[in-house]
Every structure is written in C-alpha cells, then in structure tokens.
C-alpha cells in the first residue's frame, strides 16, 4: 500500500539521482543536440552504433546455457537454436573457470554445477558436435582460463574444416572485474594482463573476426554496484586494457574494433537506458581524445546485455518474467547488440527448458510485437531521458577522475577502491530492502502466505564420476612424452616473452588438459592472494 508519506518522499534512481515530478524544456537549456546526440551510427554514438539499428536487423538473441556434461549442454544449444535463438552463449563450471580438472580435489562437488565442465579437447569436441561453427557466433563466459577455452574452440573448428578466419564470437577474458567483483581469478593482476594482451595479439593474427574481450560491468552490478559505478568501473577497466595492449606494442586501431562490453539490465528502466546511452558517448570520447584512435570502429562501444540475475526472487518466481521483460526493454531501448534474458526460475537453480523458452520468447515478443524497434533511439529528445543521461555521465566521469588520480584501474583494484565502493552500495541497497524503503514485490510488498512449489532443474548425481573417468581416459591414451615436451615449452614461454598462446595451442592439441596448462602458469606466475 502506498502512503501519503511514500508519495511525498524523494524519488531516487538506483544510483541516488533524484527524479523530479516533471521535466520540461528548461531542464535542457543550452543543451546542444548536435554534440550530445549526433545521428545514429555517427559520433558520439549516443543514439546507437548503427544508422538503422533494429530496422536493419534485430539484436542477436543469445541465450546463456551450460550445465553438467558437454553432451547435455550441446543438447540445450540445439534446443535453443531450434526455438529461434540466433547466437550461442556458454557458461562453464567453477573448476573450469579456476583452472582445475574435474578430478582435482578442489573440484569435488562443483563439477557441472554452474556451467559445463571442460577438461580437455575431448570435452570441447562433444560440446560443439554438430554445430555450424562457420555460421553461428559463440560467446564464452570465461576469464582466467579464457585463452585455453578459445584455443579448444579453434582446434575443434579446425578439425571440422572451419578455418580460424571464419570463426565469430566472444570470450569474456575480463580478469580485472574478477578481482573487483566475482573472484574467479588465478594469477596476480599483472601476469593476467599479459595473458590478455597475448590473446589480443594472437587473435589479431589468426582469428580476426573474434571479439577478444567482453569488458564486463555485469558482474560488478551483480556484486551490488549502482548503475553509475557499473559503467565507471567497467570503462576504467577498458582503459587499462587498451593501455596494456599499446604498451605491448599493439596499434590501438588494430585491437579496439574487437573490444566489446557486457552490461547488466536492472529494473529502473529509464536509468538503465540512460546508462547505455551515456556509456557509448563516454567511450567514443575516450577513444578519440585519450587514445587518438583514427578508425571510427575503434570508437564504437558495442555491447551484450544480460538481465539482472540479482534482481530475481525465489519468492513468487513467476514475477521474474515481468522483471525480465522490463529489463529487456531497457536494453533494447538503450541500443544493445545482443541480449540474454534470464529464466524466471534462476533464483532457485539452473533454468529448466520451460523457463529458458519463456525467456527467449520474451525477447521475440519485444522484437516482433512491441513496435519499439521501428524507429532508432525512440526516447531521444525526452527532457527526462536526456537529463538523466547527462547526470549518469557526469557522475561516471567523477569516478574516472578519482581512479586516474589513484594511478588507473589496476592500482585502484590493488588498493581496494572499487571493491569498497561496491560494498557500500550493496549495503545501502540491502538496508533499503530490509526496511521496506526499496519495494520488492513478493519479498517486502504483496507477500503470499502460501508458497507453491516450483519445478527445479535436476542435477545428475553421477555426473562428476563420468566426467572424471573421461578425463582419466584422455590421459591414459595420449602420447605423454609429447604432452610433457609441450608443457615445458609453455613454461619457457611464461618465463620469457613469447606469445603464450602459441605453445599453449600445441600442448592442448597434444591433449594436455586445462588443469595441466593452468598449473604450469601457476608455477610461473604464482597465485593471487587478496590483501597480500
């Protein structure tokens, strides 16, 4: 129930920006549409990266999948493609993300739980079996071991007659946000940055159509950041990656067109739209003014969006269908290039097939029935939206100036600055929900007394044992001398300056496992210990 006090209280966005009851022309006094907006597909890209946006073609509908065995995830990929999905997106289990094989003691109980287990080239063959790798693009949410998963993908494509120059897709490969928000790091920041720049160089030469990094605000937002912090900290990380690539001798216009971003979409529809528009404008300015990029493609902020997992509730889970629809609308109105919509049951477990199909149908209804795709940037010129876009951008620039003063993103992360800012924001949000000041339907408003059971995705209890057996067979059947020699070459490259992906590719082709390659790098680089 809304009280008189509720109606009189200030209305704030998730970033604390006050929203007034009315906006008019006075709010845009002196506002220049030429410099602030431009035309769609032209600098500063506030209105989108393509002149016709969705009138030309819709965003890529890229539903996230990955669980259990490679065979099970392959079946889900084919199910989603059959339902009209236009791109693949793969999640990996925690051992794979952390560089451990399924038979490692630290993998116990985690194999196949939050994504698919990939230990060797044999697993990747099963994951990609029967998929048209020359016609479908694949996004892989993987960071510390991103180079290994990319090489597995390239090797399987090669075995199936698909050249590396025909491959398209993205590896997340964004290690800095792991130290900030998510925790699936292995090595310290600086050798991790070397792995990333080596991947840039490798793809520039061998896999030119691949997006070498998806600079991710998604997990920063999932950790509790505000919308402003999400774009500020993510763009700061993007600056660090470009600086590292240039320091490694790479030309900005050779690597920048293959950078992409990954944003979260939350419930405050207009702030989210403003966030997407502000981020594009900021990146165009940074690449032009800070890095003197000459190629217009270098200044484009192309991005994937996923609806907010942390906004989903276990209570009244069907309500999440509505939340996801609002979030998907914000991404489309904000000009996303691809989109994942969450299953309504993801606060309870992995999405069931029913939930995954509803999530995909949500995108299709927005794309084919809503009419929001019929014109480019339909909210442009709104007194409210343009004022909000300017304010989100102003606050984000303030954060970037503070990060620059600290010495850049890597130093800010090492000093804990970003982590502390996110923790403060997450605490404020949790307090708001607990007090009821932040309404969440089904949680602190309109609560049901009776809870109805919801179908939950089943986990196969025999999965870990079968995965372990396959990995052990791989080791038993391979040429061990060839593997040992190849791993020695990886170790030598880690101690020297050679591009690491070159000997890593040889080792993985010889059937070295993900864990074995990661262990060689652990020995060379050490393991990151926060606060030490």
HUZIVEN-V454292 format. One record per backbone hydrogen bond with DSSP energy under -1.0 kcal/mol. NH is the residue of the N-H (numbers start at 1). CO is the residue of the C=O. Records with the same first field share a line. If there is no record, write none. Layout:
NH=CO ; CO
This chain:
7=3
8=4
9=5
13=17
16=13
19=11
27=24
28=25
29=26
31=28
36=32
37=33
38=33
41=48
42=39
45=42
48=45
55=52
57=53
60=337
62=60 ; 339
65=89
68=112
73=69
74=70
75=71
76=72
77=73
78=74
79=75
80=76
81=77
82=78
83=79
84=81
85=80
86=61
87=61
88=137
90=139
91=65
93=116
97=93
98=94
100=95
104=101
107=104
108=105
110=107
113=110
116=91
117=68
124=120
125=121
126=122
127=123
128=124
131=128
133=131
135=132
136=132
138=168
139=88
140=170
141=90
142=140
146=143
149=145
150=146
151=147
152=148
153=149
154=150
155=151
156=152
157=153
158=154
159=155
160=156
161=158
162=157
166=163
167=164
170=138
171=211
172=140
173=142
179=175
180=176
181=177
183=178
185=183
192=188
193=189
194=190
195=191
196=192
197=193
198=194
199=195
200=196
201=197
202=198
203=199
204=200
205=201
206=202
210=207
211=169
214=172
215=260
217=262
218=262
221=217
222=218
223=219
224=221
225=220
230=226
231=227
232=228
233=229
234=230
235=231
236=232
237=233
238=234
239=235
240=236
241=237
242=238
243=239
244=240
245=241
246=242
247=243
248=244
249=246
250=245
254=251
255=251
256=252
258=255
259=256
260=213
261=302
262=215
263=304
265=306
269=267
272=268
273=269
274=270
275=271
276=272
277=273
278=274
279=275
280=276
281=277
282=278
283=279
284=280
285=281
286=282
287=283
288=284
289=285
290=286
291=286
293=287
298=295
299=296
302=300
304=261
305=338
306=263
307=340
308=265
311=308
312=309
319=316
320=317
321=318
323=319
324=320
325=321
326=322
327=323
328=324
329=325
330=326
331=327
332=328
333=329
334=330
335=332
336=331
337=303
338=303
339=60
340=305
346=343
348=345
349=345
356=352
357=353
358=354
359=355
360=356
361=357
362=358
363=359
364=360
365=361
366=362
367=363
368=364
369=365
370=365
374=371
380=377
382=379
386=382
387=383
388=384
389=385
390=386
391=387
392=388
393=389
394=390
395=391
396=392
397=393
398=394
399=395
400=396
401=397
402=398
403=399
404=400
405=401
406=402
408=403
412=408
413=409
414=410
415=411
416=413
417=412
420=416
421=417
422=418
423=419
424=420
425=421
426=422
427=423
428=424
429=425
430=426
431=427
432=428
433=429
434=430
435=431
438=432
442=445
443=440
444=440
445=440
463=460
466=462
467=463
468=464
469=465
470=466
471=467
472=468
473=469
474=470
475=471
476=472
477=473
480=478
483=479
484=480
485=481
486=482
487=483
488=484
489=485
490=486
491=487
492=488
493=489
494=490
495=491
496=492
502=499
504=500
505=501
506=502
507=503
508=504
509=505
510=506
511=508
512=507
514=119
517=513
518=514
519=515
520=516
521=517
522=518
523=519
524=520
525=521
526=522
528=186
532=529
